Amino acid sequence: MTSPTPITFYDIASSPPLRAFAANPWKTRFALNYKGLPYRTHWVDMPSIATLRQTLGVPANRTLPDGTPFHTLPLIHDAATNALLGDSFEIALYLETAYPSHPPLFRPSTTGLTAAFNAHVDALFTRFATLCTHAPFDPRVADAVGAMFAARVGAMAAELQQRAGAQPGGVKVLVAFEQALGELAKAYRHTGGTTDYVWRAGGTGEAQRQRAPTGLGEGGPFLDGDEPVYADFVVGAWLKMMEASMSAEDWGCVRTWQGGLWGRVVDALDRWSEIK
Ligand SMILES: N[C@@H](CCC(=O)N[C@@H](CS)C(=O)NCC(=O)O)C(=O)O
């Protein structure tokens, strides 16, 4: 089936000029572009997400640790089928089923594995949200966004305390991020423990001077083969968010870590990064 009318894709508006920055909507954008489906982006201010979802009758799909629901993007409406979906993974599954003749997002029998990988990668990057010091939030809604986040702090107190305990501030957070991405790099290299050399010496700088064990490839830019799958878009989406939201200097470091793997990954996904 080919959609006669564009799919409406709801993404979070940035400061002007409008650009995509939020991780989960990036997963959907990659999926829509890779499948080559017609769509148009409808930009939504962060404080208006709840109203949008309530108006469309799509329930919140996240909850704060105290059980309070909260509303998120992405969300799509497919006029061809009248489908309305408000979770990036559910959207990927829907697109795969509704448009089977378009390039596949999943290799056969890998949906469960991809769901687990998605959760793992979400948790990894979320731990380093404090590095997003330059997130392009729209200043016109900054006060409302600040109030939303302040209201969440109480509900998330225990979790935030745990994160703070796990990550001392400043450069150490960057080194911890490098270590975490070193673990993820093993998936690209199809290896187990042998890439620990990357950070054994204590992270950025010293780590970059160390050489990979002989015979260990650099890996990437895709997890398995010459074509990306949804799992590649999951990692790419978070990298896109970090690119848009970290300081240019910190992002420049990330691009070079693990032999430049993350720079190669994000560059290889450029083909499917178009904003329509
Ligand atoms: N499980 C959801 C998570 C979506 C999500 O957390 N979206 C974030 C942007 S990356 C959001 O909309 N946040 C709004 C907020 O924090 O108020 C999905 O995969 O779609």
The ligand as an SDF file (V2000), in Angstrom:
LIG
                    3D

 20 19  0  0  0  0  0  0  0  0999 V2000
    8.5170    5.9230   24.7790 N   0  0  0  0  0  0  0  0  0  0  0  0
    8.2790    7.1640   24.0960 C   0  0  0  0  0  0  0  0  0  0  0  0
    9.1700    8.2470   24.6860 C   0  0  0  0  0  0  0  0  0  0  0  0
    8.9690    9.5670   24.0020 C   0  0  0  0  0  0  0  0  0  0  0  0
    9.7020   10.7170   24.6970 C   0  0  0  0  0  0  0  0  0  0  0  0
   10.1820   10.5830   25.8320 O   0  0  0  0  0  0  0  0  0  0  0  0
    9.7550   11.8680   24.0150 N   0  0  0  0  0  0  0  0  0  0  0  0
   10.3890   13.0390   24.5660 C   0  0  0  0  0  0  0  0  0  0  0  0
   11.2870   13.6770   23.5200 C   0  0  0  0  0  0  0  0  0  0  0  0
   12.6770   12.6650   23.1560 S   0  0  0  0  0  0  0  0  0  0  0  0
    9.3040   14.0580   24.9000 C   0  0  0  0  0  0  0  0  0  0  0  0
    8.3750   14.2350   24.1480 O   0  0  0  0  0  0  0  0  0  0  0  0
    9.4370   14.7490   26.0230 N   0  0  0  0  0  0  0  0  0  0  0  0
    8.4840   15.7510   26.3930 C   0  0  0  0  0  0  0  0  0  0  0  0
    8.6700   16.1780   27.7970 C   0  0  0  0  0  0  0  0  0  0  0  0
    9.6630   15.7620   28.4260 O   0  0  0  0  0  0  0  0  0  0  0  0
    7.8420   16.9420   28.2710 O   0  0  0  0  0  0  0  0  0  0  0  0
    8.5560    7.0040   22.6070 C   0  0  0  0  0  0  0  0  0  0  0  0
    9.4220    6.1840   22.2730 O   0  0  0  0  0  0  0  0  0  0  0  0
    7.8940    7.6540   21.7960 O   0  0  0  0  0  0  0  0  0  0  0  0
  1  2  1  0
  2  3  1  0
  2 18  1  0
  3  4  1  0
  4  5  1  0
  5  6  2  0
  5  7  1  0
  7  8  1  0
  8  9  1  0
  8 11  1  0
  9 10  1  0
 11 12  2  0
 11 13  1  0
 13 14  1  0
 14 15  1  0
 15 16  2  0
 15 17  1  0
 18 19  2  0
 18 20  1  0
M  END
$$$$
